[in-house]
Amino acid sequence: MQIIIDGLGKRFNREWIFRNFTLELNVGNSYTFVGPNGSGKSTLLQVISGVMPLTEGKITYQLSKKALDEDDWYRQIVLAAPYLELIEEFSLIELLNFHAGFKPFKAGITHDEILQRLELDSSKDKAIKYFSSGMKQRLKLALAFYSNVPVVMLDEPTSNLDAKWSAWYREEVQRLASDQLVLLCSNVPAEYDFCEKIINVGDYKPER
Ligand SMILES: Nc1ncnc2c1ncn2[C@@H]1O[C@H](COP(=O)(O)OP(=O)(O)OP(=O)(O)O)[C@@H](O)[C@H]1O
């Protein structure tokens, strides 16, 4: 899996958030977008994931050197972010079943196994809307960690997590297979200090 970003720019109204962003992302690597609040980390991640349109430039998604079209690209990623909601009406087990219908979990990872790893066995029939913010965040991360997809994107991964679950995040994110591409947005070094490539999005803000 490879993502080739060429001269990417995003503008809201008259304000350019970033411009001339060029980067090649390759499977087997982890990348983090850093930068001050409002510098455009989440915007860049959303544009690369395809949930937000770009203003200029080009992004090519390639699998085994062949360009993917948009529908196929969507199947290759899981994005976990504070601004993406889970389906609140579902119970936890319904949500796992629903998710697995689109993006199956990795070989050997059963739904029961996920419930145990999340220590949420006793909440499997509880509606997501009654989950605490930390429980929801654990669940979003689990969907990202355990889905069998080549690209894992995480924005502010430890938001709402306590020390125990932040440590779980660190363990799991570093365990992601060498055949995956990991893309993070963060301002918290403990979330990304293991990462090979750190990119400051603020460097791509055009002068006014
Ligand atoms: N839909 C939108 N319409 C207009 N402006 C937006 C929109 N979304 C984001 N912005 C602006 O784009 C800029 C970058 O926001 P973004 O959320 O990407 O920053 P960030 O680096 O992720 O910030 P933080 O560290 O605070 O999470 C901000 O000035 C923000 O107000």
The ligand as a MOL file (V3000), in Angstrom:
LIG
                    3D

  0  0  0     0  0            999 V3000
M  V30 BEGIN CTAB
M  V30 COUNTS 31 33 0 0 0
M  V30 BEGIN ATOM
M  V30 1 N -15.1760 22.9800 8.1610 0
M  V30 2 C -14.3730 24.0250 8.3980 0
M  V30 3 N -14.6870 25.2600 7.9560 0
M  V30 4 C -13.8680 26.3140 8.1660 0
M  V30 5 N -12.6920 26.2250 8.8140 0
M  V30 6 C -12.3360 25.0150 9.2940 0
M  V30 7 C -13.1470 23.8620 9.1090 0
M  V30 8 N -12.5150 22.8020 9.6760 0
M  V30 9 C -11.3620 23.2800 10.1840 0
M  V30 10 N -11.2530 24.6070 9.9490 0
M  V30 11 C -10.1140 25.4680 10.3060 0
M  V30 12 O -8.9360 24.8600 9.8110 0
M  V30 13 C -7.8410 25.1220 10.7150 0
M  V30 14 C -7.1670 23.8070 11.0360 0
M  V30 15 O -8.0350 23.0200 11.8770 0
M  V30 16 P -7.6480 21.5530 12.3220 0
M  V30 17 O -8.7630 21.0450 13.1740 0
M  V30 18 O -7.2550 20.7700 11.1370 0
M  V30 19 O -6.3570 21.8240 13.2130 0
M  V30 20 P -5.5380 20.8530 14.1800 0
M  V30 21 O -4.0990 21.1040 13.8810 0
M  V30 22 O -6.0390 19.4590 14.0520 0
M  V30 23 O -5.9300 21.4740 15.5880 0
M  V30 24 P -6.0010 20.8690 17.0770 0
M  V30 25 O -4.5700 20.6140 17.5180 0
M  V30 26 O -6.5980 21.9910 17.8580 0
M  V30 27 O -6.8510 19.6380 17.0370 0
M  V30 28 C -8.4310 25.8660 11.9040 0
M  V30 29 O -8.2000 27.2500 11.7040 0
M  V30 30 C -9.8970 25.5590 11.8180 0
M  V30 31 O -10.6850 26.5910 12.3480 0
M  V30 END ATOM
M  V30 BEGIN BOND
M  V30 1 1 1 2
M  V30 2 1 2 3
M  V30 3 2 2 7
M  V30 4 2 3 4
M  V30 5 1 4 5
M  V30 6 2 5 6
M  V30 7 1 6 7
M  V30 8 1 6 10
M  V30 9 1 7 8
M  V30 10 2 8 9
M  V30 11 1 9 10
M  V30 12 1 10 11
M  V30 13 1 11 12
M  V30 14 1 11 30
M  V30 15 1 12 13
M  V30 16 1 13 14
M  V30 17 1 13 28
M  V30 18 1 14 15
M  V30 19 1 15 16
M  V30 20 2 16 17
M  V30 21 1 16 18
M  V30 22 1 16 19
M  V30 23 1 19 20
M  V30 24 2 20 21
M  V30 25 1 20 22
M  V30 26 1 20 23
M  V30 27 1 23 24
M  V30 28 2 24 25
M  V30 29 1 24 26
M  V30 30 1 24 27
M  V30 31 1 28 29
M  V30 32 1 28 30
M  V30 33 1 30 31
M  V30 END BOND
M  V30 END CTAB
M  END
